[in-house]
Amino acid sequence: MRMYELIMKKRNGGALSKEEITDMINGYVDGTIPDYQMAAFLMAVYFRGMTEEETLAMTQAVAQSGDMVDLSAIEGVKVDKHSTGGVGDKTTLIVAPIVASCGVKVAKMSGRGLGHTGGTIDKLESIPGFQTSLSQEKFFETVNKAGLSVIGQTGNLTPGDKKLYALRDVTATVDSIPLIAVSIMSKKLAAGSDCILLDVKTGSGAFMKTVEDSIRLAEEMVTIGENAGRRTIALITDMDIPLGNNIGNSLEVIEAVETLQGNGPEDLTEVCVQLASNMLFMAGKGEMDACEEMARQAIQNGSALESLKTMVKAQGGDVSVIEDTDRFEKAVYRKEVLAPRSGYITHMDTEACGIASSLLGAGRATKEDAIDYTAGIILKKKTGDYVERGECIAELFTSDEKRFVAAEEKFDAAICIADEAPNEKPLIYARVTKDGVRH
């Protein structure tokens, strides 16, 4: 069937067969289907949606458009985690070591940050000497030895997704739930793990701004994962407030280490324990209560921190900065942000906080931008806290003093202070499994 007819079929509300979708994705990747026709198809999907069968077929076709990672050389059950992105989200650096220390393998490929959300790879590269690019043999060896390894995406993984995403970005079709689900899950299927935990963020610092949309996306992704033969669970977690207190690469590694030492912020610790216990549950380590206790014990007895150190050492990183985080390079300049009035912090525009951190040098506007690993923000007060006029709300860090003006302006605009305390929000809104949604 010609591409013209597939576009018309979807435009008119029809469903495409698996064969039609596979041929279409293959044709787009090899260049026989031009951008303008694929753009028309994506817009048709935006308005008409896709059936469960279509979404699975498209995910599998995109996953198989490049290399499919075979993790069979790694012993035992392999569990992967994916976050839809947020501000202060250093959970991988905490969750993966917890899970590994409990005897479950984590072979993870992560991305770099772009825009207001930080990337796990950038955070790890703030550890002197840490190698995020490993040969497949070294990657497998590290997972078998340390129980975990986190590397940058390697090889020719999901080229179909890269092409589709670039096209969606310029055709106003990014925020289509089926297309988001295809993009995320194609990468997860290609990465080869047996079980997939999805951390779907919701709120002002997340891609999905409402709980309802976050649940819809989670349901779509869990269905794809289960239909593809991978055990899949999603948690809907809050991103209306930055997670933890530190935003920025080395600052977030420091906070991850503090959390693994049992001294982390309450919100970050709790989210990480819940993520880790769901990963252990999927790997068959017991019922949820037992898995949660196992995760908490891994922090308390220090075994999770030892797992992080083992991975850092195996990947060429300087373990001394993990053993003593004061050894991390410090930002040249520091500035306090003071409360303009007394009252309760009622809201933090989390996306704006992330942009402020990027403006300090912690993020990049384009893929080519260099990162200042020392730059970022340490929050001294968060939503719900009472502040006195002139009290320090946050500390800004950068190696370029000229960056303070724009960053402080963006951060100031992100903070709302009022006389009445705000209503408390849950850290975790829902758990989505193949059996449904539990709030």
N, C-alpha and C positions, 0 to 999 in steps of 0.2 A: 504493500500500500504506500502511495506517495505521501510525503510529509504534509502536503496541502490537505489531503483527506483526513490525516490524523488530527490536524489543527481544527478542521471543521467538525469532526466527530466530537472532540472535547468541548469546543465552543457551544455545540448544541446539547451538551449534557450527557453525551455517551461515555461508555467506559472502554478503554483500550485493553487489548489482550496482552498477556505477558510477552509474546513474540513481537508484537508491535512496539511495545515500550523498549524491549532489548535492542531491536533493530534501530530505533530512533536514537537511543543513547550512544550506541556504537557508531552510528552515522554522524552524530554531532562531534564525538571525540575524534573521529578520523577526518573530519572536515568536509564530508559530502553533504551535510545539512548545515546551511549557513546560519549565522547569528540571528538574522532578522526572522527566520522561520521559527527557530527555537524560542525567541522572545515572544512571538505570537502565541506559541503553545503555553509558555509559562504564564502569560496573562490569562489565557483561557482557564488554566488550573487555578489561578488566583480567584477567579470568579466562580468556577464550577466545582472546585475541590477534586478529590480523587477517592476512589473506593479503597477498602482495605487491601484488596488484591492488587490494585494498581500501585498503591504506595509501596507494598512489599516488592513488587516486580521492579519498580524504578530504583528502590534502594539497592537491591541485589545487582541490577545492571550497572549502577554507578560504582558500587563496591568492586565489581569484577572488571571495571574499565582499566584497572591497573594491577599492581602486585597485590596478591592476597597473602598475608603473613601466616606462615605455618609455625605454630608455637609448640608442636608435638615434641620438640627436643627439650622442652622444659617439663620437669617432673610435676605431677599433681595438677590440681584444679587451678586455672588462671582466671583472676577476676580483674576487670577493668572498671575505672570510674571516669565519668565525664561530667564536668560542670558546664552549664550554659553561660558562665562568665559573670563576674561581679567585681566589686571593689573590696580589697583586703582579703580576697579569697585565696588563702594559702593552704587550703584543706588537703591537697594532694601531698604536701610535704609532711603532714601529720598523719593522715589516714593510711597512706601506703606503708609507712614503717610500722604502724600499729598492726595492720593486717598481716604483713610479712612476719612480724615477731610472733604471731599466733599460728604460723605454719601454712599460710595461704600465699601463693605466688602472685605478685603484681608485676606484669610486664607492660609498661605504660609508655605510649607515645603522646607527647604533649606539644602544644603550640606556643608561639610567641605572642606577646601582647600587641594589640593594635587598638587605637582609640582610648576609651576610658578604662578598659579592663586590662589587668596585668596578665602576663603569660607565665606559666610555671617554668618554662625553659629559661626565660630571662631571670627569674628569681634564683634558679639553680646556678646560672652562670655568674651570679654575684659572689659565689663561693670560689675563691682563687683556685685556678687549675682544674675546676670541674669540667669534665668532657660530656657534652650532650649529644655528640655525634660518635656512635660506636659502630663497629662492624656487627653484622648479625651474629656472628660467632661469639664476639665479646659480650654482646647484649644478653644472649642466652646464658652464657657462662656466669655473668653477673647476677642474673635472676636466680639461677640454680644455687649460687654461693651465698648471696646476700638475702635472697627471698624477694628482692625487688630491684627494678631498674627503671629510671625515667629518662627517656631520650627524646630528641627532636624527631619529627616525622622524617623518615628516610625513604629512599628509593622512589619508585613511581606509584605512590599510593593515591588512589581515587582521583586520577586526572580529570575524570568526568565532573566531579564535584567542583574542582578548581575552576573549570570553564563555566559551569552553570552558575556558581556563586558570583563570579565576575560579571556575568550577564544580568543576574537578578539585582545586583548592586546598582546597575544603571537603568533598570527598567521598572523600578518601583514594585518589584515582586519579592522583596526580601521577607516581608512579614506575612507570608503564607504558611500556615501551620503544617500542611502536608510537605511543602518544599523544605521547611526548616528540619522536619523530622527525617526526610530523605538525606539531607546534607549531613546531619549529625550521625545517623545510624549507619550510613554507607561507610563512614570512616571507622566506626566501631566494629562493624562486621569484617572489614578489611584487616583490622588490627589483630584479629584472631583469638581473642579471649573467649573462655567458656561462658562466663557470666558478666553481665554489664549492670553497673549501678549508675543511675542518672541523677545528678543533683540539679534540679530545675529551679533556677532562682526566680523570685518574683518581687516586684517593687520598683522604686525609682532608679535603682542602680542596675536593674536587670533588663534583658532584652524583652522579656514578657512582663508587662507592667501590672497586670491583674492576676489574681489567684485563679480565676476562671480560665483565662487563656493558658496559664501555666499548666493547669490540670489537663486541658485539652491536648496540649503539646505532649505532656507526659504519657497520657493514654495512647496517643498515636505512636510514640516511640516504643513503649512497652509492648504494644501489639506487634509492631514490626520485629522487635527482638525475639519475642516468643515464637512468632510465625517462622522466623529464620532459624529456630532451634537453639537460641541462646537464652539462658535464664536471665530475665531482666526485671529490675525494680526501679522505681523512681521516687525520690523524695522531693516535695515542694518546700524549698527553704527561703527564709526571708532575706531580701536584699534591699529593704527600704532604709536600712542602716548599714554602713560599712561593717564587714565581719571582722571582729577583733578590734584592736586599736591602731595597728600599724599599716600604712599604705605605702608601697614602694618596695623595691626588690630586696636589698640586703636587710631592710627593716622588717620585712615579712619573714625572711628566713630566721632572723633573731627571734621573732614572736613564735614561730613554729617550734623552735628549739625550747623556748620557755614553756610552751604548751606540753611538749613531750616530757619536760621536767616536772610537770604537774603544777606549773605556776602561770598558766595561760589565762586569758580573759574567759569569763564564764560562758559567753555566747559562742565563742570559737570552739572551746573545749566540748561543749554539749553537741554542737552540730557535727564535729568530727567523730565523737563517740557514736552518734546515731548512724553516720555514714559507714563507719568501720564495722559496726555490728550487723548492718544489713549486708555488707560484703561477706562477712564471715558466715552469716545465715545462708546466703546463696551457695557458698562453697561447702555447705553441709557440716558446719562446725557445731550445730546444735540449734535449739529453739532460740527465739529472739532474746529472751531474758538472759540465757546462758552466754550468748554472744556479746551482749552488752557488758556483762560482768567481765568477760574475757578481755574486751577492749579497754575497760577502765583499769584492769590489773596490769595490762601491758604498759600503761603510762606510769602507774604507781611503782612497779618493780623495776622500771628503767629499761626493760627489754626493747621497747619501741624506739627509744633514743639510740640504743646500741645498733638497731637495724639501720637507722638513718646514717649513723657513722660508718657502718660497714659499706653501705652503698656509696657514700661520698668518697671513701678511700678507694673502693674498687673502680670508681670512675675518675680517678686522678685528682680529686679535690683535696684541699688542705683541711684535714680533720681538726686542726688546732682551733679554727674559728668556730667550729661546732662545740668543742669542749669549753671554749671561753669566747663568747660572742663579742666581748670587748675588743677582740683582735680584728674584727671587721673594720675596713677602712671607713673613716667618718667623713661626713659632708663638711665642706669648708665653712659654710654659712648656715646659721640657724636663726629663726625668727619666731617670736610668739604671736599668736592671734588672740586678742583680748575680747571679752564679751562687751558689746556696745551698751548693754543694759542688763538689769537683773531680771531673772525669771527662769522658766523652764524651757529647755530646748524641746520644741514640739515636733520638729521635722528636720531631717537632713536630706537634701537632694543628693543622693548617693552618687549618681552619675556625675554631678558637678564636682563632688569631692574627688572622684577619680580623675576628672579632667584637670583639676587643680594640681594633683600629684604629677600628672603628665607634663603640665606647664613648668613644673620645677625641674623637669628632666628625667622623671622616672618612667615615662612612656614615650611612644613614638607616634607621630602623625602619619608617616609613611614607613613602609617596610625597610627603607634604607637608613632611617634615622639612627644615630648612635644613642645609647642609653647611659644615663648617669646612675650607676648602681647604688650610690649613697643617697640619692634624692628621695624625697617623699614627705609623708605627714605622719606625725604621732598624735592621735586624738586623746585629749585629756578629759573631754566631756562628750557624751553622746545623747541621743534622743532619750528624754525622760529625766535627765539630770537637771538639777537646779544650779544656776550660775549667778554669781554676784557680778555687778558691773565692774569691768577692769580685770576680772579673773581670766586666767589662761584657758582657752578652749582647746587649742591645738598648737603644736610646734611644727614649723615648716623647715625642711632641710634641702639644700642645693649646693652645687659647686660653682654656680654662676649667679652672683648677687642680683644681676639685672632681671632674673626670672621671678623675683619676689612680687613685683607689682601686679602683674597679670594673674599670678597664682592666688595671691591674697584676695584680690578682687573677686575671683571666681569662687573661692572658698567662703568668703563673707556672704555672698549672695545665696550660698547653699544652705545657710543656717537660719532657722526661724526660732525666735525666742518670744514667749508669751507668758501671761500671768498664770494660766491654768495648765496643770500637768496633762500630757497626752494620755490616751488610752494605751495600755500595753498590748503589743502584738506578739503572736506566737513566733518562735524561731522556726518551727516546722509546721506547715499548714496541713499537709496531707502525705500519705504514703500510697503510691499507685502500684498495684501488682496486676497480674493477669486475671485475678479474681475481683478486681474493682478498686474503688477509691475508699480509703479509710481516713477520716479527718481526725 
